[in-house]
Amino acid sequence: MEVEKAKLLTAHRARPHSERDLGDFLKLKEGENSGEAIRRGIEFDFPYDKTTFKDRYTRQHRNRPCSTIVAHLAKDGLMFIHPTQNRTLTPP
């Protein structure tokens, strides 16, 4: 969250995001997953079954513990949205 203060970032590789995903990320409140947003009336554009993939996206909260991050981010990377920026998390 203070990335502009860093003199050098190493191993920072952000995954590409589609316009659809970026639009869906913007619909999430900090600390909220897509299932919670659906319950408050938000409609997502993601093409997955919304009854099965209710937690497809999770915007982390900057002041709470992060969701458990899995080792296979290539498949589940969209589950971990940055708390304040419109992107997924990146490895340090």
N, C-alpha and C positions, 0 to 999 in steps of 0.2 A: 504494500500500500504506500510505501515511500520509495518506490523504485527510482524516482527522479533523483533521489539523494545518492544512489549507488554510483560509484565511479566506473565499475565494470561488472557486467553480468556474465557468468560463465554457464555453459551447458543449458542455456535458455532456448528452448525450441517450442514455439507455440504451434499447436495443431491447426490446420485450416478449418474454418467454420463456414457453413453455407449461410446465405442470407436468411433462409428459413430458421435455422438454429439461432442466429443472432437475434432475430425478431422474437423468438420464443424466450431466449435468455432475458430480454428486457421486461418480460411479463412477470418475472419472479421477484418477490421481495427478498431482501437479505435474510438468510436463514430458512427459506421456504423451499419445499420440493414441488414438483409439478402436480402431484396428487393433492396437496394442500391448496394450490392455486386453482385447480379444477373445482374443488369444493367451494371456493369463494366466487366461482362463476367465470373464471378465465378460460378461454378456448385457445388451445395450442394448435399449431400447424403441423407438428411432427406426425409422420405417417404411421406410427406404431399403434397397436391396439391400446386405446386409452383406459381400458378396464384392466389390462394386464400390466402395462408399463406406466403406472401412475407416478412412479418416482424416477422417471426417465431423466429428468433434470433436477439437480439440487444446488441451489445457490448457497454457498457456505456463509456462515456468519463470522464476522471478524473478531467477535469477542466471546465466541463459544467454541468448544472442541469441534474439529472438522469431522466429517463423516469418515468412516474407515475407507482408506484409499486402497484399491486393489492393485495387484501387480500388472494386470492386463489392461492398462489404460487405453490401448489401441481400440479395444472393443467397448469399454465402458467409460471412456473419458468424458462424455457429455454429462455424466452424473455429478461432476465436480466443477461447478461454476464459481468463478472468482467472486468474493463478497461484494466488491465495489466496481469492478471492471467488467465489460461485456465480453467475456472470454472464459474458456475453461482454465483450470489450474495447469501450471507447467512445473516440471520437476526442477529442483534447485540445481 
